Amino acid sequence: MFYWFLKWIALGPWLRMIFRPQVSGVNHVPAHGPAILASNHLSYADWLFMPLTLPRRVTFVAKAEYFTTPGIKGWFQKKFFYGAGQVPIDRSGASAAEGALSSARRILEEGDLFGIYPEGTRSHDGKLYRGKTGVARLALECKVPVIPVAVVGTDVVAPPGQTFGKFTRPIVRFGPPLDFSRYEGMENDRYILRSITDEIMYEIMRLSGQEYVDMYANRAKEESKRLEKEAADADAQEVDAAVEKQAS
């Protein structure tokens, strides 16, 4: 109930009025039944604007910590995330990744829409990175279609590391459903999972217009930080050398 209150009364109308998001391809999302919405991930605002454009509820998984914080703050935080269409990662499994898949399976088995970011984390530079194969495993195990989604402009509205950036009209594009039933029973074949995931990422790239990088996003972030540190160290060494030269 709180989800619909936020979407249609408390939050959604304001977002629509202020940002006037543009949407296309809504007809590709089924009116009933389970499906996976696989999207690029540019900003924390993605999970606000993409579900806003659909009449159905979209559920994502979120860190369990968002739902277990004690006290009044924790109670409000839990209510908000549940109400915003997020559920905690199932921690009964061997890992967070398996826990996320377990939570996703339950959502799909109940006939709902499940939202996922195959990159696993937000892009730090606006490029589209290699997808993780969990989305492919879900599609095969649950026998559901995958709908590629591109969200454009949210990194302008809310850039990484900032609460708000600049005003723009976000764009949400839904692509035709991808059917992987031809691979039924092959969910343990890593080559099949990689092939399916790459096909999904290609469709997301086509919809978003992003430059694709065949590297995992978290590794790219680490590499970017390493290069920045090396550049900063080199600059510092140049300054020290210049100071020493003047002193001599």
FENGISUL-V216841 format. One record per helix or strand of 2 or more residues. SS is the DSSP state (H for helix, E for strand). FROM is the first residue (numbers start at 0). TO is the last residue. Records with the same first field share a line. If there is no record, write none. Layout:
BEGIN
SS: FROM-TO / FROM-TO
END
This chain:
BEGIN
H: 1-9 / 11-18 / 25-27 / 45-51 / 64-67 / 70-82 / 95-108 / 133-141 / 153-156 / 180-182 / 189-207 / 216-246
E: 21-23 / 34-38 / 57-61 / 85-87 / 112-115 / 127-128 / 145-151 / 170-177 / 211-212
END
